[in-house]
Amino acid sequence: MSFKIQILVYSICHTKGLTPSNLRFRAAAGGDGNPKVAIDNIAKGLLKDGQNLKTKHESFSVNGDGGATLDEFNVFISKVADYVGKEISGIRIGDSGSDKVKMVRTAKYEGNSKTDSKTPTSWLEMSKGLLKGHFHTHPFRDHTPSSDKDVPLFNSYPKLPFYIIAGGREKRFN
């Protein structure tokens, strides 16, 4: 059975002051089409109308006033990766001269597998002052870097921090 992933977020959630537990990532199953909650308790500020993690690169603000933290993003993206059964990758961006991450950019997961993800090379070659790190998920809580994919990528960018996110937690592997 194939699943069509839909993110259903209504702007009224923000205007009515609903808590993060009221925001949900939903999947509409093929067949009856009734939405089922796939991921609950998503931190406020992570989801916006029109997002499609499968087919589009997306940006998420983190560590700002009243929004999601980087740790909350890690929990969210880890749950999405587990749900879809694919790795999701991206980069962390912040101000030059600061270690603080302000934005996370995810690459679309279409074409990825459970053991492989793709990040646009141009993202890894952006200004090193702005680029704070690369990440990718490992579905189902495995933080072990693969010698055939993870290690060669790290070796291509030895000064860039690389993180594996699994089970909602990150682990730096360089």
C-alpha positions as CSV (number, residue, x, y, z in Angstrom):
1,M,0.0,0.0,0.0
2,S,1.4,3.4,-0.9
3,F,0.9,6.4,1.3
4,K,0.4,10.0,0.2
5,I,2.0,12.3,2.7
6,Q,0.1,15.5,3.4
7,I,1.0,18.1,5.9
8,L,-2.2,19.7,7.2
9,V,-1.6,22.8,9.1
10,Y,-4.1,25.6,9.5
11,S,-3.1,29.1,10.2
12,I,-5.9,29.3,12.7
13,C,-3.7,27.2,15.0
14,H,-1.3,30.1,15.4
15,T,-4.0,32.8,15.6
16,K,-6.0,30.9,18.2
17,G,-2.9,30.1,20.4
18,L,-3.1,26.4,20.1
19,T,-0.3,24.4,21.7
20,P,2.3,22.4,19.8
21,S,0.4,19.2,20.6
22,N,-2.4,20.5,18.4
23,L,-0.2,20.5,15.3
24,R,0.0,17.2,13.5
25,F,1.7,15.6,10.6
26,R,-1.0,13.5,8.9
27,A,-0.9,10.8,6.3
28,A,-3.9,10.1,4.1
29,A,-3.9,6.4,3.4
30,G,-4.7,5.3,-0.2
31,G,-8.1,3.5,-0.1
32,D,-10.4,5.2,2.3
33,G,-8.6,8.6,2.2
34,N,-9.3,9.3,5.8
35,P,-6.4,11.2,7.4
36,K,-4.6,9.5,10.2
37,V,-2.2,11.2,12.6
38,A,1.3,10.0,11.8
39,I,3.3,12.3,14.0
40,D,1.9,14.2,16.9
41,N,3.2,16.9,19.3
42,I,5.2,18.8,16.7
43,A,6.9,21.9,18.0
44,K,5.3,25.2,17.1
45,G,6.8,27.0,14.1
46,L,8.1,23.9,12.2
47,L,5.2,23.3,9.9
48,K,3.7,25.8,7.3
49,D,1.0,25.4,4.7
50,G,2.2,24.0,1.4
51,Q,5.3,22.2,2.7
52,N,6.1,19.0,0.9
53,L,9.3,17.3,2.3
54,K,9.1,14.6,-0.3
55,T,9.2,16.7,-3.5
56,K,10.6,20.1,-2.3
57,H,13.6,21.4,-0.4
58,E,12.3,23.1,2.7
59,S,13.6,25.6,5.3
60,F,12.9,25.6,9.0
61,S,13.7,28.5,11.4
62,V,15.1,27.2,14.7
63,N,16.4,28.7,18.0
64,G,14.4,31.9,17.6
65,D,11.9,33.6,19.9
66,G,8.8,31.5,20.4
67,G,9.8,28.9,17.7
68,A,11.2,25.5,17.7
69,T,14.6,24.6,19.0
70,L,17.2,22.6,17.0
71,D,16.5,19.7,19.4
72,E,12.8,19.9,18.6
73,F,13.6,19.9,14.9
74,N,15.8,16.8,15.3
75,V,12.9,15.0,17.0
76,F,10.5,16.0,14.2
77,I,12.7,15.1,11.3
78,S,13.7,11.8,12.9
79,K,10.1,10.8,13.3
80,V,9.3,11.8,9.7
81,A,12.3,9.7,8.4
82,D,11.1,6.7,10.5
83,Y,7.6,7.1,9.2
84,V,8.5,7.3,5.5
85,G,11.4,4.8,5.9
86,K,13.9,7.0,4.2
87,E,16.9,9.0,5.1
88,I,16.4,12.8,5.1
89,S,19.4,15.1,4.8
90,G,20.1,18.8,5.0
91,I,22.3,21.6,6.3
92,R,22.4,24.0,9.3
93,I,22.8,27.7,8.7
94,G,23.6,30.6,11.0
95,D,25.3,34.0,11.1
96,S,28.9,34.4,10.2
97,G,31.0,34.5,13.3
98,S,28.5,32.7,15.5
99,D,28.1,29.0,16.2
100,K,24.3,29.4,16.7
101,V,22.1,27.6,14.2
102,K,19.2,29.8,13.0
103,M,17.9,27.8,10.1
104,V,17.8,24.2,8.9
105,R,17.4,23.4,5.2
106,T,16.2,19.9,4.3
107,A,16.7,18.3,0.9
108,K,13.7,16.6,-0.7
109,Y,13.6,12.9,0.2
110,E,12.2,11.8,-3.1
111,G,14.6,9.2,-4.5
112,N,16.3,8.6,-1.2
113,S,16.3,5.1,0.4
114,K,16.5,3.8,4.0
115,T,20.3,3.9,3.7
116,D,21.0,6.8,1.3
117,S,20.1,10.5,1.0
118,K,21.2,13.3,-1.2
119,T,22.1,16.8,-0.4
120,P,22.8,19.3,-3.2
121,T,26.6,19.8,-3.5
122,S,26.1,23.6,-3.8
123,W,24.7,23.6,-0.3
124,L,27.9,22.1,1.1
125,E,30.0,24.6,-0.7
126,M,28.3,27.7,0.5
127,S,30.1,30.3,2.6
128,K,31.8,28.4,5.5
129,G,30.9,31.2,7.8
130,L,27.2,30.6,7.3
131,L,27.3,26.8,7.0
132,K,27.2,25.3,10.5
133,G,26.9,21.6,9.6
134,H,25.4,18.8,7.5
135,F,23.0,16.3,8.9
136,H,21.1,13.3,7.8
137,T,18.8,10.9,9.5
138,H,19.2,7.2,10.0
139,P,15.8,5.6,10.4
140,F,15.2,3.5,13.4
141,R,17.8,4.8,15.9
142,D,21.1,3.8,14.3
143,H,23.8,6.4,14.7
144,T,26.6,4.3,13.0
145,P,28.1,6.1,9.9
146,S,28.3,3.9,6.8
147,S,31.8,3.4,5.5
148,D,30.6,3.4,1.9
149,K,28.5,6.6,2.0
150,D,28.9,8.7,5.1
151,V,32.7,8.5,5.5
152,P,33.5,9.5,1.9
153,L,31.2,12.5,2.2
154,F,32.8,13.6,5.4
155,N,36.3,13.1,3.9
156,S,35.3,15.5,1.1
157,Y,34.5,18.3,3.6
158,P,36.8,17.6,6.6
159,K,36.2,20.9,8.3
160,L,32.4,20.7,8.2
161,P,30.6,19.2,11.2
162,F,28.5,16.1,10.2
163,Y,25.6,14.9,12.3
164,I,23.5,11.7,12.2
165,I,20.0,12.1,13.7
166,A,18.3,9.0,14.9
167,G,15.7,8.4,17.5
168,G,15.3,12.2,17.8
169,R,18.9,12.6,19.0
170,E,21.9,13.9,17.1
171,K,25.4,12.5,17.2
172,R,28.4,14.2,15.6
173,F,30.5,11.7,13.7
174,N,33.6,13.8,12.9
